[in-house]
Structures are given as C-alpha cells and as structure tokens.
Amino acid sequence: MKHHKGFRTDVFRGHILGTGTSSGIRVVVGIWPLSPLGSFSDCMIAMPDGQRVLLAPNEAVASYVGSTYSFDEVQIVAVNARVDDEVAVVTAGDLRLTADIGRVTMLGRLLGAIPESVSASTHFARLCDPVARVAMPGVRTVGSAGNGRQEFYSARQVRAVTGVSGEFGDVDLGALRPVQPSPDFGFSSTPRTPALTAVTTTVRVPEPA
C-alpha cells in the first residue's frame, strides 16, 4: 500500500477471466493472489436482462469491490478459483464455471516482451489507454472507478478462452460467446473476445481530509 498526493494506492496482482455464453450470461472473474485484502477471488455476473450480481467471499471484499463497481445485487458466498496452463475452474455460490484456456494471443505476446517493471506501471496504463479504446472496443486502461477513486489496468499477458461450460443456479451457461453487450460493471469492460488476462490493477482511493 502506497500513498500518492492525497490518495492511498492499492495494488492487486492476478488474473481476470472474462467470458460470454450462449445463455446470455456474461461472467468476469477476478483471481487475486496478491492484494491489500489478502488472497481472494470474486465473480461479477451480468444476466441477460442486465441485472449485475457480485459474488464476494467476505464483507471486506464486497465493500471494496461494491464501492469501485456497480451492482444490483451482492452475495457473500464461498468463492474458489484456480487457473493452470489449460483450464480455469470457478465455484462461487450458485456459479459453476469451467473455461478452457488456449494460447497466448498476439497482444499477449507483445505485452510479454515488455519488462514487467514497465508494463505494471500506471504510466504504461495511461499510454495504453488510447490504443486499447481502438483495438478493443469498450476496454479502458485508465478511468474513474466511482467514489473519487482512480483505476489503472496494466495487462502483462493475454490468453484466449477457447471453451466454456457450467451453470448459474438452474441455468445452463451454454457455449462460448463474445462478451457482449458490455456488462457495464464499471468504466471499462473486459475484452469482447473471451480471454484470461494477467493484470496488475492499481486503485487510488482518496484519503480522508
């Protein structure tokens, strides 16, 4: 945790899994082994009717994420997520999700060639924002996260999601589809093409006066 001109700086390092499904349910999973809140995972779900649901493992995560993004419903449930070279498996309350992980994308190869000390910086996120807006519609790397917060996404690698299966409650998720329409959890959307992104997320939170 650092401080920057009236802001507390929180850094989250891990992965974001984003996928659409033929059921119309879109799922974004954050897997954060390193964070100010300890190691945790959380799930953001956008239903076909636009309802946005947060599945969080505890009140602290629910409060932090709920103050940074927008949801219609928050559920405190056990959230477990693991990622290896071939698959990501997520269980969270009524959600069961298995995603097949493919090769590093062309963008991922480009990002992998950049030293992490550069790619994980907020300066790099600022430089990437104009490019991300054009190359990946809906994706932003810098923006306002609500409640006076500033957020920076610094991707280190991107791998394709090649298949998905599972259910949310009694609804079968169906087959892999693009993440559209945008889930609108915050100022930035996950890429439209389903992907697993290694990312450093920096959130600047205003300090009390």
N, C-alpha and C positions, 0 to 999 in steps of 0.2 A: 504494500500500500504506500503510495507516494502522495505528495501534495504539489499543486500547480496553480499558483496565483488565485487563491480563494476556492480552489476545488480539491477535493480528495480524489485521488486517481486509483481506481480498482482495475486490476488486470485479470482476465480469465483466459486460460490457455487450454485448448482442447479441440473438439471437432463439432461441426454442425452437419447433421444429416437432414436433407430436405427432399421430400418426395410427394408427388401427386398420385392418385389412384383412380381407377375407373368407377369407384363408388362415389367420387366427387369429394371425398375426404382428403385433405392435404395435411401432412404431418411434418413438423420441424422438431428435431430432437437435438438438444444441446448436451454434450458429454464433456464435463469439465473436471479433469483430474487435479488441476491447479486453479484455485480461485480464492478470493477473500472469504468465501463461505465454506471452504473445505472442498473435498471432492464430492461432486454431485452430478446428477443428470436431471433434465426436465424436458417435458414434452409440450409443444404448442400444437393444438389441433384446430383446423378450420373445417367446419361442417359444410355440406352442400348449400345450406340455407344462409351461410355467412356467419353463423354463431362461432365464436372463438373461445376455446377452452384451454386453460393451463392446467397441466398435471405437474405438481411440485412435490418434492419429498418431505418438506417440512415448512413451518410457518416463515422461517427466515428467508428461504428461497422464494416462497410465494410472495412475500412482501417486497423483496428486492426486484424480482422479475416483473411483478404486477405494477410496480412503480415506474418501470422502464418501458413496458409494452402495454398494449390494450387488450383486455379480455372481457367476455361476457360472463364467464364462469371460471372459478378457480377450485380445483380439487386437490386436497392433500392426500397423497397415496404413496405407497412404496414404488419407487422408480428405479429400475435396474437396466443398464445398457452396457453392452460390450461390443467392441469392434476389433476385428482381426483383418488379415490380408484378403479374406474372401467374403466375409459376411458381417452384418451388424444385426444384433438381436436386442430387442427392446421389449420390456414388460413394464406396464405402468397402469395400475388400476384395471380398467376395462380394456386397455390397449394391449394388443399383441402384434408385434411387427418384426418381420424378418426381411432384411434388404440384402440383395446380392451386390457385392462391391467389385467393380471392374478395374480397368487400367487407369493409370494417371492420364488425365486429359492433356490436350496441347497447352491449355492455360496452366494446368498444374505443373507441366514440365518447365514452362517459362518461370513460374514462381519459384520452383525448386532450385533454379540456377542462381537465385538471388540470396545472398547471405542472410540468415535469419535475423541478425542484428539490425539489418536494414528493413526486411520485409515485415517485421513485427512492430515497427515504429509508427507512431501517429503521423509523422511527416510523410511516410510512404503511403499511408492510408489517404491522406489529403491529395497526394499526387495521383493516386489511382482512381479517385472518385469520378473525374470527367470521363475516363476511359471505361470504367465499369458501367456508367449510365448508357453508353453507346453499345458496348459489346454485350452486356447482359441487362436488357430492359427490366426496370424495377429494382435492380440492385444498386445500392448506395454503399459507400465505404465510410462516409462521414455524415453525421446529421444530429439533429436534436432528438434525444430519447425521452422527452417529456419531463416535467417537474424540474426544469432547468438543467437537466443532465445533457452531456455531450457524449456521443458514442463513436468509436472508431473500430472498423473491422479491417484486420490485416491478415489476408489469406496467405498460407505458406505452401499449400498443396491442394489440388482438387482431383478427386477420383470419381468416375462415373458410377451411378447406381444403375444396374442392368436388370434388376427384377425385384419384385416386392410381393409379399403375401402377409396375411394376418387378418385381424378383426378389431373393431372397436365396439364393445358391447355385443349386440346381436347382429351387427352389420359387417358383412364380409368386405374387406377393403378392395378386393378385386385386383386387377392387373396394374402394372406400372403405367403412369401417365405423367405428362408435364405438370409442373406446379402452377396451375392457372385455373381460375383467376388468382391474382395475388392474394395471399391470406390476410394482408394488412394488419399484422401484429404491431408493426412499428414503421419508422420512416423508410426502412429498407426491407426488401423481400429476399427470400432465399432464391438462388438462380432458378429460372424456369425449367431448365433441364435438371432432372433429379441428380443429386451429387452428394458426396461426402467431402467436406472441406475442412482441412486442418487450419485452424484460425487462432489468432490472438485478438481478443476483444478487449478494448480499453474503454472504461466508462468514467467520465469525470463528473463527480457529484458535488454540487455546491455545498461549501461549508457553512454552518450556521453563522449568522452575523455576530 
